[in-house]
């Protein structure tokens, strides 16, 4: 079992950048594909980005392509989400997740963090 703790959220203006971090503990980090999801008020949780165990393969939602970058540092058991050119519609709670299914297109995740709030003002 793996525990996930996100950090890095906050209140920013449109056009600003933020970097979210998620530290994993309790299990072998490289056993998991990692993902970021988000949930805006009144909306369902949606996929944002995923990265495979080595970091060599990534996948993004259309809304994130060209603006967000997912990466991981296996030595630090940490996955990151660099978010640039933020828009008000990016406002949501962002969740880190881990999956034991090793397919970059997989959307079934087993473990979730508590979430970190990102608010983008116009």
Long-range contacts (C-beta under 8 A, 24 or more apart in sequence): 1-26, 1-27, 1-111, 2-26, 2-27, 2-29, 2-32, 2-98, 2-111, 3-111, 4-96, 4-97, 4-98, 4-111, 4-112, 4-113, 5-113, 5-114, 6-94, 6-95, 6-96, 6-113, 6-114, 6-115, 6-116, 7-116, 8-116, 9-94, 9-116, 9-117, 9-118, 10-117, 10-118, 10-119, 11-119, 11-121, 12-86, 12-118, 12-119, 12-120, 12-121, 13-120, 13-121, 13-122, 14-86, 14-87, 14-88, 14-120, 14-121, 14-122, 15-85, 15-86, 16-86, 16-120, 17-82, 17-83, 17-84, 17-85, 17-86, 18-83, 18-86, 18-118, 19-80, 19-81, 19-82, 19-83, 20-80, 20-81, 20-83, 20-94, 20-96, 20-116, 20-118, 21-78, 21-79, 21-80, 22-78, 22-79, 22-80, 22-81, 22-96, 22-113, 23-76, 23-77, 23-78, 24-77, 24-78, 24-79, 24-98, 25-77, 29-74, 29-77, 30-54, 30-74, 31-100, 32-98, 32-99, 32-100, 32-111, 33-98, 33-99, 33-100, 33-101, 33-102, 33-103, 33-104, 33-106, 34-70, 34-72, 34-79, 34-96, 34-97, 34-98, 34-99, 35-96, 35-97, 35-98, 35-99, 35-107, 35-109, 36-70, 36-79, 36-81, 36-94, 36-95, 36-96, 36-97, 37-94, 37-95, 37-97, 37-109, 38-90, 38-92, 38-93, 38-94, 38-95, 38-118, 39-92, 39-93, 39-95, 39-115, 40-89, 40-91, 40-92, 40-93, 43-92, 45-95, 47-107, 48-81, 48-94, 49-81, 50-104, 50-106, 51-79, 51-104, 52-102, 52-104, 53-102, 57-104, 58-104, 59-104, 59-105, 63-89, 63-90, 83-118, 86-118, 86-120, 87-120, 88-120, 88-121, 88-122, 89-120, 90-118, 90-120, 91-118, 91-119, 91-120, 92-117, 92-118, 93-117, 93-118, 94-118
